[in-house]
Amino acid sequence: METRAGDPGAFAQFDLTRVDSPAFVVDAAKLRENLRNLADIRDRAGIKMLAALKAFSMWKVAPIIGEYLDGVCTSGLWEARLAGEFYDGEIATYSAAYKPDELEEICRLSDHVIFNSPAQIGRCWPIVEQARTTGGDFDIGLRLNPLHPEGEVPRYDPCAPHSRLGFPIDQLEDEHIELIDGIHMHTLCEQDFEPLRRTWDVAFDHLEPYFGQFKWINFGGGHHITRADYQRDELVQFLLDVQEDTGAEVYLEPGEAVALDAGILVGTILDAHWNGMPVAITDISATCHMPDVLEAPYRPAMLGEEPLDEEIVDEGQGGAVRLGGPSCLAGDVIGDYRLPVPCEPGQRIAFLDQAHYSMVKTTTFNGVPLPSIWLWDSETDTLECVRRFAYEDFRDRLS
């Protein structure tokens, strides 16, 4: 999976020794730039724009997000609680399945409660009615699977064959529409406009008989709106057309686009040796700190990285260094790089575009420490340590 982000931006001038190692550093100025672009789309198209906490839930910057967007979307009770505590605006909650003993609180916290199947709506209807009788004011939505795969990697494609995510659109019946206020279709992953247009073209024929009955249509996330080459004008016209055709209010839920290129992960080379090619061990772990490197998989861009000749790398030549983490997992390998610094213990490096998903997926496998979290503003050069993690954070989650 090829990353289409990795613009160093102001981080090209950032002194990596100013922070701990390892450390996530988020640039508030770049975050604001992304949010301004999202708000511009929202305003031109007359839609609602929510930030996806599953991708970026650094609540220290919740006030900044609240300045620009209409709220957040969450994936369950804990994210909904976080949203209610720190974020402004609407809360839309979707989960592939709800636990009955959590749903009442989710209904109380959320403006939209989106289910994965009509059958679950039916089973949970007594809870929904009870929540409404006690003052809950929320809509009910249904996630649909338009059965149109567009993803580069099947494991990241909600429309892959036999996907568990969303109700197959070809099974939609009148009786299902009577249960809901709106529909949700999250089908993309790091993609531009054309996959969205193609998906809607497929879904249109199934949904057209119900146009005028939906209060809202939510196109979920996966839209790389803040990437420089994204077709924003085409998106705006598309959103205007959808609203005119359907009579529904439209929502988008960008996650990655909120924090695209707004954060780096700083680390240090701990050791280096030769095993057919230079090999270096860092205090950044792929499995603990950047799991998508192994799950997607993909090769994260490095700050200041020199161009890499793949043929030379295959021969173990050309200055390429294989970087890996400190864990005992043999596959804890980040990738092969031509480093911008000598391959020596003590040298600092950084990987680009690590604010989204990496931060929310970190683990302490093997007792590997979690990166500290820093907030930098490249416009003012203010730098704040938001959070450091200690041994007790590792200890207390185990027993």
N, C-alpha and C positions, 0 to 999 in steps of 0.2 A: 504494500500500500504506500503510495507516494504522497508525502505531505506537500501541500500547495501553499503552505505558509513558511515562515522562517525569515521574515524581514527583521534585521537586527534593530532598525530604527535608532532611537536614542541610546540603546544599550551598547552600541558600538563605542560610545565614549564613557561607559560606566566602569569604574575601578572595581574589579571583582574582589579585591582584598578588603573592601569596606564592610563586607557582611561575613557571617559565619559560613562554614562549609560542613555539610551541604546546606543550601538555602534557596528557597524560592524568593524571587524578587519581582514584584508587580509594579509596573509603571502606571501611576494614576493618570498621567497625561494621555498616554496611549489608550487607556480604558475610556477616558472621556471622549477621545476622538472616535472610537468605535461606537460609543453610545450616541454621539451626535449623528453619525451616519444612520444608525438604526432609527432614531427619532425622526430624521428627515424622511425616510421611507414611510414611517407611520403617519406623519403629517400629510405628506403628498397623496397617500393612498386612502387616508381616512380610516385606518384600521387600528387595532390594539396590538401592542408589542409587549411580550412578556419575556423575562430572562429565565432561562432554564437552570435551576439550582443544581441539577444533577451534573452539569458540566463545570460550574464555577459557583461555589457557595462561600466565598471569602466574605463573611458578613461585615467585616471591617469597612468594606467599600459599599455596603448597602445604601447609605445616604447618597452616594454618587449615582448609583443605578436608579434610585428613586427620583432623581432630578430629571431623568430623561425618559424612562419607560413607564409602562402602565401597571406593572406588578411583576409577579414571578409565577413560574409553574414548578410544581413539586411532584415527587414520585412516591409519596407515602407519608406516614404520620410524622416521622421525625423531621423531614424536610418541611412539612406543613407547619409544624411547631416553630421551626427556625424562621420561616417566612412570616408567621404571625408575630414573632417577637422582634424582628429586626427590619423587615422590608415593608415599604409602602405599597399601596395599590392593591389590585386584585390578586387572588391566589387561585390558580387552577391546578387541581390534583388529579393525576392519572396513575393507576397502578395496574399491573397485569392481573392482580387479584388482591382483594382486600380481606383482612382478618375482621370478622364481625365485631370483635371487641374493640377494634380501633376505629371502625368506620364512623361511629357517632361523633367522635372528636374531630375526625377529618371533615365531616359535614359541617360542624360548627366553625371550623377554621377557614373553609374554602368557599369561594364564590362559584366554582365549577367543580363538580365531582364527576370524573369521566371513568366509565367502566369499560372492561375489555370484551364483554359479551352481554347480550340481552338476558341470558340465563342468570348471570350473576345479578343483574339489576332486579330481576324477579325475586331471587332469593333474599336480596337485601332490602326489598321494598318496605318491609315493616320498620327497619332501622331508619330509612330515608323519611318515612312519614312521621316517625317519632321525633326525629331531629327537626322537622319542619314545625311540628306542633309546639316545640319548646323554643321557637324563635329563629331557627335556622333559615337563612335566605340564600339559597344556592340553586344552581341549575344542575340538571343531569345530562351528561353527554355519553356518547358511545364512540369508542375508537373503531375505525374501519380499516380493513386491509384491502386496498384496491387491487391486490393480486397482480401488481405490475413491478417486478424487481428492477431497480436502477443502480443498485450498489455495486461497488468494485469488489468487495469482499462479502461473501454470503453471510458470515457470522455477524456482520454489521448491517445487514439489509433486512428491515422488518417485513419485506415482501418476499423473502426467500421461500422456496417451497416448504410447506408444513410449518410455517412460522407460527409461534404461539401468540404473537402480538397483533391484536386487532381482529374484529369479526369479519370474515370473508364477505366482501361487498356483494357477491353474487347470491348470498343467502339472505340479504336484507328484504324484509317484508313490511307491509303496512303496520302490522301489529307492533313491530319494533319502533317505528317512528313515533307511535303514540306514547311511548315511554320516555322520550328524550326531548331535550331542548336544543341540542346541537350535536355536531359530529366532529370527530378528531381524526386526522390522518397524518401521522408522522412516518414518513417513508424515505427520507433522505439522510445522507451522512457526508458532510464536508463537500457539498455539491453546489453547482451554480444553478442558473435559472431554468435551463432547458429540461432537465429531469423533472422539475416541478410541473412545467407545462405539459409534458408528455403524460405524467401521472394523472393530472386533472382531465386531460382528454379522455383517458380510459375511464375514470370515475364518473365523468359527466353523464354518460348515457344511463348509468345505473341510478344516479341521484336526481336526474331531471324531473321525474314524476313527483318528487317531494319538494321541489323548489317552492319557496313561499312558506314552508312549514318549519324551516330551521331558524332558530333565533341567532345562531352563530355557527360558523365553520372555522375550525382551528387546523391550520396546516402544519402544526408542530415545529420541529427544529430540523437541523441538518443543513440549513441554508447558509452558505458562506458569504453573507451579504456584505461584510466589512472587508472582504478581500478586494484588492485594488481592481482586479479585472472582472468583478461580478457585474452582471447586466442589470443595474439598478433601475434604469428607466423602463426596461421591459417588465421588470417585476412590478413596478408601480402600476403600469397600464393593466397588467394581468389582474392585480388585486382589485382595481376599479371595475374591471369587467366581471369578475366573479361576484362582486357585491351587486352589480346591476342585474346579472342573470339570476341570482339566487334569492335576492332580497334579504340576505343574512349579513350580519356583522362578521368581519374576518379577523382572525387572530393569527399571529406568528409567534413562535417560541424559540428564538435563537439561544443557543447555549455557547457553543464554541465561538460564534461570531462576536459575542460580547467581549471576550477576553483574547481574541485572536492577536497574536504577536505582542501581547501586553505583559508577558512574564518570561523569566528565564530561570533555569535551575543551575546554580553555581556549585561546583565541586572541586576537589583537589586530587591530584595524582598521588597515590600512596606508595606505589611500588612499580617497578618496570623490569622486564626481563625479555629474553629471546626464546621463542619456540617456533622456529621456521619463519617468523616475522616478529617485529616488536610487539610485545603484549604489556599492557599497563592496567593496573587495578586502581580504581578510584573509590572515593567515599559516596559516589552516586551509584545506586543499584537499579538496574533495569526492572527487576522483579519487585522491588520494594518501592521505588520512587517514580518509575515511568513504565508501568505494566503494559501499556498499549504497545510499547516497543516489541514485546513478546507476543501480545495477543492479536495485534492487527495482521501481521507485524509491519513495522515501518522503521525507518532510519531517521532519527531526529537531526535537524540541522544544528551545527555547532557555531557558536559565536566566533567569528574570525577564521573560520575554516578555509583552508586552501583547497583549490580544485583537486578532485581525486580521479586518478586514472585507474579505472576498474581492471584493465588488463595487467597493469603493473602490480596492483594489489593482489591479484590472483597468483602472481609469482612471488609474493612476499617481499616485494621491493618497493622502491619509490618513496620511502619515508612514511608509508601508511602504518598506523598503530592500531591494534585491536584493543578496544577499551571494554572493560567489564567491571562489575561491582564486587563488593567485598563478601557477598554471601557464599554459601557452600553450594548453591545451585550451579551445576556445570553450564547451564544455558543462560546464566546471568551475564549476557554479552550485549553491550549497547550497539556496537558497530565498529567499522574500520574508518579511521580518520587520518588526515594529514593535519597534525596539530599546529595551532598558531603559536605554541610555546614549546620549549624543549621537553622531551619525554623524560622528565625527571621528577622524583618525589618532591612534593611541595608546590608544584606548579598548579595554578588555578586554570580551570576551564569552565565553560558554561554552554548549556544547550538552550536553543531558542524555542519560543512558542510553547512554554510549559505551564502557563497559568491555568488553562482549562484541562479538565480530566486528570492530568497528572496529580494535581494538588488533592483532589477528592478521592483518589484511588490509592494513596500511599498506605503501606503496611509496615509492621515491625518484624516481619519474618526474619528468623535468625538473630533477633535482637539488634538488627540494623537500626540505628537511630533515624528518627524522622527529620527531614530538613526543617530548619527554622523558617519563619515567614516574615518577609520584609515588604514594606510599602515605600516606594520611591516615587517622587514626582520629578520627571525630567525637565519640567518647565521651571521649577524653583530649586531643584537639587536637594529638597528636603528628603531625609531618609529616616524611617522609623522601623524598629523591630516590633512587629505585631505579636509574635509568639515564638517562644523557644520550648522545645520538648525535652523532658528529662527522663531519667530511668524510671521514675514513678509512673509515667504515662504508659510505658511498656508493661511494667509490673501489674498495675491495677486493672488492666483490661483482661488479664489472664485468669485471675481468681480473687 
